[in-house]
Amino acid sequence: MNQKNSLQSIAGRVGVSVTTVSRVLSGQAEKYRISQKTVALVREEAARSHYTPNLLAQGLRTQQTRTIGVTVPGIENPFFSTLASIVINLLQNKGYHTLLADSLESPREEEQILRMFEARQVDGIVAVPVARQPDLHEQIARQIPLVLIDRYFDHTVLPYVCNDNVVGARMAVEYLLDRGRRRILAVQGVHDALPNRERVRGLRSVLEGRPDASFDIVGEAFSVEDGYASTLHAFRPGRDSGTADSPLAYDAVFAFSSTLLLGTINALRELGIRVPGDISLISYDNNGFLDFMDPPVTHIAQPMRESCQLAVDTLLGLIASRHSGAPDPAPLQRLIPPKLIIRSSC
């Protein structure tokens, strides 16, 4: 090994033991109570000398690759790219590398990704599942610690951390009703996706008990294009603009994601429908750009950072338990309630 890049040479230059250098660079500094000053010195020297660990040798020695597999259904979706970014950052802070893969909302692609993670001998997996049944994930989890995030399976033994989509949808619809809106258009995403099904369930649980209110649900993909086309079609049949004699078909729109929202806004502008003058507009998701739109958009904010932190902590706890030979802890299965963020679009 090049002397410049060895643990021994880094230890000599920094003035600490080889064991200390190894623990810092493998993300175990906190576990062994190594001071922040020492951590900073070791990492600076490792970066300066372009140190690259031999992961294969390290994995054979420790039975760990310090690698986590992360899979999401669509990295082009700002929600999933943000989620992945937070998870990767949290794992990096713990000394882990990540393999990020996009399942493209395809169960077949998802299976190939999980098998690839298995072949790469990752230490753990954080997954946003797209399959309808948990069989494959539960099979993989018997060999590799696995935690679900954002989506989960009914009647599963797997740990998961998700947003409570039913509660979030109810909050959105109840707020619209409190604002006097009675004709609501819901623009949904992928029908089979669990968050979508639960948002539909939450909406129906409120509106089907209100004889004074009506609703329609349109859409089939969590995309800007589908939000635009679905909204345009819903408002266009002879009702491009409302008048006293011909009111708009709806007085509120509930977009199930920020990507759908962008398409909906484009369609409403094309139709000359004003927000909030003609209709109210509310969205799921909490992307930062919502506050910079004209008008700023009322939305249901998912506790993304809290969810990611809990999912990562749960996964690392599982990894530590298995590495020590201890039994797995009882699976954490948590639904975290979202928050209603009121702005001026309603």
C-alpha positions as CSV (number, residue, x, y, z in Angstrom):
1,M,0.0,0.0,0.0
2,N,1.2,3.5,-0.7
3,Q,2.7,4.9,2.5
4,K,0.9,8.2,2.0
5,N,-2.4,6.4,2.0
6,S,-2.0,4.0,4.9
7,L,-3.7,4.1,8.3
8,Q,-0.4,4.0,9.9
9,S,1.0,7.0,8.1
10,I,-2.1,9.0,8.8
11,A,-1.9,8.0,12.5
12,G,1.8,9.1,12.6
13,R,1.1,12.5,11.0
14,V,-1.9,13.3,13.2
15,G,-0.3,11.8,16.4
16,V,-2.9,9.3,17.4
17,S,-3.1,5.5,17.3
18,V,-4.0,3.5,14.2
19,T,-7.0,2.2,16.0
20,T,-8.3,5.7,16.5
21,V,-7.8,6.5,12.8
22,S,-9.6,3.4,11.8
23,R,-12.6,4.1,14.2
24,V,-12.9,7.7,12.9
25,L,-12.8,6.7,9.2
26,S,-15.3,3.9,9.7
27,G,-17.8,6.2,11.4
28,Q,-17.4,4.8,14.9
29,A,-15.9,7.9,16.6
30,E,-19.1,8.6,18.5
31,K,-19.3,5.0,19.8
32,Y,-15.8,5.2,21.2
33,R,-16.2,8.8,22.5
34,I,-13.4,10.2,20.3
35,S,-13.2,14.0,20.6
36,Q,-14.5,16.2,17.8
37,K,-11.1,17.8,17.5
38,T,-9.4,14.4,16.9
39,V,-12.2,13.5,14.4
40,A,-11.6,16.7,12.5
41,L,-7.8,16.3,12.4
42,V,-8.1,12.7,11.2
43,R,-10.6,13.5,8.5
44,E,-8.6,16.5,7.3
45,E,-5.5,14.5,6.9
46,A,-7.3,11.6,5.2
47,A,-8.8,14.1,2.7
48,R,-5.5,15.9,2.2
49,S,-3.6,12.6,1.5
50,H,-6.5,11.3,-0.7
51,Y,-6.9,8.2,1.5
52,T,-9.1,5.5,0.0
53,P,-10.0,2.5,2.2
54,N,-9.8,-1.0,0.9
55,L,-13.5,-1.8,1.3
56,L,-13.2,-5.4,0.2
57,A,-10.5,-6.1,2.8
58,Q,-12.4,-4.1,5.4
59,G,-15.6,-6.1,4.7
60,L,-13.9,-9.4,5.0
61,R,-12.3,-8.4,8.3
62,T,-15.4,-6.8,9.9
63,Q,-18.2,-8.6,8.1
64,Q,-19.5,-5.2,7.2
65,T,-19.2,-3.2,4.0
66,R,-20.2,0.2,5.5
67,T,-22.6,0.5,2.6
68,I,-26.4,1.0,2.6
69,G,-28.8,0.5,-0.3
70,V,-31.4,3.2,-0.8
71,T,-34.3,2.8,-3.3
72,V,-36.9,5.3,-4.3
73,P,-39.7,5.1,-6.9
74,G,-38.8,8.2,-8.9
75,I,-35.7,10.3,-8.3
76,E,-37.0,13.0,-10.7
77,N,-39.8,13.7,-8.2
78,P,-38.6,16.5,-5.9
79,F,-40.1,14.7,-2.9
80,F,-38.1,11.5,-3.4
81,S,-34.9,13.3,-4.4
82,T,-35.1,15.4,-1.2
83,L,-35.9,12.2,0.9
84,A,-32.9,10.4,-0.7
85,S,-30.6,13.4,-0.1
86,I,-31.6,13.5,3.6
87,V,-31.1,9.8,4.1
88,I,-27.7,9.8,2.3
89,N,-26.5,12.8,4.4
90,L,-27.6,11.1,7.7
91,L,-25.8,7.9,6.7
92,Q,-22.6,9.7,5.6
93,N,-22.5,11.4,9.0
94,K,-22.4,7.8,10.5
95,G,-19.6,6.7,8.2
96,Y,-21.7,4.8,5.6
97,H,-21.6,4.9,1.8
98,T,-24.8,4.6,-0.1
99,L,-26.0,2.9,-3.3
100,L,-29.0,4.9,-4.6
101,A,-31.4,3.2,-7.1
102,D,-34.6,4.3,-8.8
103,S,-37.3,1.6,-9.1
104,L,-39.3,3.8,-11.5
105,E,-42.6,2.7,-9.8
106,S,-41.9,-0.8,-11.2
107,P,-42.2,-3.9,-9.0
108,R,-40.0,-5.8,-11.5
109,E,-37.3,-3.1,-11.4
110,E,-37.6,-3.0,-7.6
111,E,-36.9,-6.8,-7.4
112,Q,-33.8,-6.4,-9.5
113,I,-32.6,-3.6,-7.3
114,L,-33.1,-5.5,-4.1
115,R,-31.3,-8.5,-5.6
116,M,-28.5,-6.3,-6.6
117,F,-28.2,-4.9,-3.0
118,E,-28.2,-8.5,-1.8
119,A,-25.4,-9.4,-4.2
120,R,-23.4,-6.4,-3.2
121,Q,-23.7,-7.5,0.5
122,V,-24.9,-4.1,1.7
123,D,-25.2,-3.8,5.5
124,G,-28.8,-2.5,5.3
125,I,-31.5,-1.2,3.1
126,V,-33.8,1.9,3.3
127,A,-36.6,1.3,0.8
128,V,-39.7,3.2,-0.5
129,P,-41.5,0.1,-1.7
130,V,-43.6,-0.1,-4.9
131,A,-44.8,-3.7,-4.7
132,R,-48.3,-4.4,-3.4
133,Q,-47.2,-7.4,-1.3
134,P,-44.3,-7.6,1.3
135,D,-43.1,-11.1,0.4
136,L,-39.8,-10.1,-1.3
137,H,-38.9,-7.4,1.2
138,E,-39.6,-9.7,4.1
139,Q,-37.4,-12.4,2.5
140,I,-34.5,-10.0,1.9
141,A,-34.9,-8.6,5.5
142,R,-34.2,-12.0,6.9
143,Q,-30.7,-11.6,5.6
144,I,-30.2,-7.9,5.5
145,P,-31.7,-5.3,7.9
146,L,-34.4,-3.4,6.0
147,V,-36.5,-0.4,6.9
148,L,-39.4,1.0,4.9
149,I,-39.9,4.7,4.6
150,D,-42.8,6.8,3.1
151,R,-44.8,3.6,2.1
152,Y,-45.4,0.4,4.0
153,F,-47.4,-2.9,3.7
154,D,-50.5,-3.9,5.7
155,H,-49.9,-6.8,8.1
156,T,-46.1,-6.8,7.7
157,V,-43.4,-7.6,10.2
158,L,-41.1,-5.0,8.7
159,P,-40.2,-1.8,10.5
160,Y,-41.5,1.4,8.8
161,V,-41.6,5.1,9.2
162,C,-44.3,6.9,7.2
163,N,-46.4,10.0,7.0
164,D,-50.0,9.5,8.1
165,N,-51.6,10.2,4.7
166,V,-55.2,9.6,5.9
167,V,-54.9,12.2,8.6
168,G,-53.2,14.6,6.2
169,A,-55.9,14.3,3.5
170,R,-58.6,14.8,6.2
171,M,-56.9,17.9,7.4
172,A,-56.8,19.3,3.8
173,V,-60.4,18.6,3.0
174,E,-61.7,19.8,6.4
175,Y,-59.8,23.1,6.0
176,L,-61.4,23.6,2.6
177,L,-64.9,22.9,4.0
178,D,-64.2,25.3,6.9
179,R,-63.4,27.9,4.2
180,G,-66.8,27.4,2.7
181,R,-65.7,25.3,-0.3
182,R,-68.2,22.6,-1.4
183,R,-67.2,21.4,-4.9
184,I,-63.7,19.8,-4.6
185,L,-61.5,18.4,-7.4
186,A,-58.8,16.0,-6.1
187,V,-55.9,15.5,-8.5
188,Q,-54.3,12.2,-7.6
189,G,-51.1,10.3,-8.5
190,V,-50.4,6.6,-9.1
191,H,-53.5,4.8,-8.1
192,D,-51.8,1.8,-6.5
193,A,-49.3,3.7,-4.5
194,L,-50.0,3.5,-0.8
195,P,-49.8,7.2,-0.1
196,N,-52.3,7.9,-2.9
197,R,-54.7,5.2,-1.7
198,E,-54.6,6.6,1.8
199,R,-55.1,10.2,0.7
200,V,-58.2,9.0,-1.3
201,R,-59.4,7.2,1.8
202,G,-58.9,10.3,4.0
203,L,-60.7,12.5,1.5
204,R,-63.7,10.1,1.1
205,S,-64.0,9.7,4.9
206,V,-64.8,13.4,5.2
207,L,-66.7,14.2,2.0
208,E,-68.9,11.0,1.8
209,G,-70.5,12.1,5.0
210,R,-71.3,15.6,3.8
211,P,-74.5,15.7,1.6
212,D,-73.8,19.4,1.1
213,A,-70.5,18.8,-0.6
214,S,-69.4,17.0,-3.8
215,F,-66.0,15.8,-5.2
216,D,-64.3,14.2,-8.2
217,I,-61.0,12.5,-8.3
218,V,-58.9,12.6,-11.5
219,G,-55.3,11.8,-12.5
220,E,-53.1,8.7,-12.6
221,A,-49.4,9.7,-12.1
222,F,-47.4,11.9,-9.8
223,S,-46.2,14.1,-12.6
224,V,-46.4,17.8,-13.7
225,E,-47.8,16.6,-17.0
226,D,-50.6,14.5,-15.5
227,G,-51.5,17.3,-13.1
228,Y,-51.8,19.7,-16.0
229,A,-53.8,17.3,-18.3
230,S,-56.1,16.1,-15.5
231,T,-57.0,19.6,-14.3
232,L,-57.5,21.0,-17.8
233,H,-59.8,18.2,-18.7
234,A,-61.8,18.5,-15.5
235,F,-62.5,22.2,-15.9
236,R,-62.9,22.4,-19.7
237,P,-66.2,20.8,-20.7
238,G,-68.1,24.0,-21.5
239,R,-66.9,25.6,-18.2
240,D,-63.7,27.4,-19.1
241,S,-64.7,30.4,-17.1
242,G,-67.3,30.9,-14.5
243,T,-70.1,33.4,-14.6
244,A,-73.2,34.1,-12.5
245,D,-75.2,31.8,-14.9
246,S,-72.5,29.2,-15.4
247,P,-70.3,28.7,-12.3
248,L,-67.1,26.8,-12.3
249,A,-67.4,23.1,-11.9
250,Y,-65.3,23.2,-8.7
251,D,-64.5,25.8,-6.1
252,A,-61.4,24.1,-4.8
253,V,-58.6,21.9,-6.0
254,F,-56.6,19.5,-3.8
255,A,-53.4,18.3,-5.5
256,F,-51.9,15.1,-4.0
257,S,-48.3,16.2,-4.5
258,S,-46.2,19.2,-5.4
259,T,-45.5,17.9,-8.9
260,L,-49.2,17.6,-9.6
261,L,-49.6,21.1,-8.1
262,L,-47.3,22.6,-10.7
263,G,-49.3,21.0,-13.5
264,T,-52.6,22.1,-11.9
265,I,-51.4,25.7,-11.6
266,N,-50.3,25.8,-15.2
267,A,-53.8,24.5,-16.3
268,L,-55.6,27.0,-14.1
269,R,-53.6,29.9,-15.6
270,E,-54.3,28.7,-19.1
271,L,-58.0,28.6,-18.3
272,G,-58.0,32.1,-16.7
273,I,-59.1,30.7,-13.3
274,R,-57.7,32.9,-10.4
275,V,-56.4,31.5,-7.2
276,P,-57.8,32.3,-4.6
277,G,-60.3,34.6,-6.3
278,D,-62.2,31.9,-8.2
279,I,-61.1,28.8,-6.4
280,S,-59.1,27.6,-3.4
281,L,-55.9,25.5,-3.9
282,I,-54.2,23.2,-1.5
283,S,-51.4,20.7,-2.0
284,Y,-49.8,17.8,-0.3
285,D,-45.9,18.0,0.3
286,N,-43.8,20.6,1.8
287,N,-41.3,21.7,-0.9
288,G,-39.7,25.0,-0.2
289,F,-40.9,26.6,-3.4
290,L,-44.5,26.6,-2.3
291,D,-43.9,29.7,-0.2
292,F,-42.5,31.6,-3.2
293,M,-45.4,31.0,-5.6
294,D,-48.0,33.6,-6.4
295,P,-50.0,33.2,-4.2
296,P,-48.1,31.1,-1.6
297,V,-49.8,27.7,-1.5
298,T,-51.5,26.2,1.6
299,H,-50.1,22.7,2.0
300,I,-49.9,19.6,4.1
301,A,-46.3,19.4,5.3
302,Q,-44.9,15.9,5.7
303,P,-42.3,15.5,8.6
304,M,-39.6,14.4,6.2
305,R,-36.5,15.1,8.2
306,E,-38.0,13.5,11.3
307,S,-39.1,10.4,9.3
308,C,-35.6,10.0,7.7
309,Q,-33.8,10.4,11.0
310,L,-36.1,7.8,12.7
311,A,-35.7,5.4,9.7
312,V,-31.9,5.7,9.7
313,D,-31.7,5.3,13.5
314,T,-33.9,2.2,13.3
315,L,-31.8,0.7,10.5
316,L,-28.5,1.3,12.3
317,G,-29.9,-0.2,15.5
318,L,-30.9,-3.3,13.6
319,I,-27.4,-3.5,12.0
320,A,-25.7,-3.2,15.4
321,S,-28.0,-5.8,16.9
322,R,-27.3,-8.4,14.2
323,H,-23.5,-7.6,14.2
324,S,-23.4,-8.3,17.9
325,G,-25.5,-11.5,17.6
326,A,-28.4,-10.1,19.6
327,P,-32.0,-10.7,18.5
328,D,-33.7,-8.1,16.4
329,P,-35.7,-5.6,18.5
330,A,-39.5,-5.4,18.1
331,P,-40.1,-3.7,14.7
332,L,-40.8,0.0,14.9
333,Q,-43.9,0.8,12.9
334,R,-44.7,4.5,13.1
335,L,-47.1,6.8,11.3
336,I,-46.1,10.4,11.9
337,P,-48.9,13.0,11.6
338,P,-48.3,15.9,9.1
339,K,-49.0,19.6,9.6
340,L,-51.3,22.0,7.9
341,I,-49.4,25.1,6.7
342,I,-51.8,27.9,5.9
343,R,-50.9,30.3,3.2
344,S,-52.9,32.6,0.9
345,S,-54.1,30.2,-1.8
346,C,-57.3,29.3,0.1
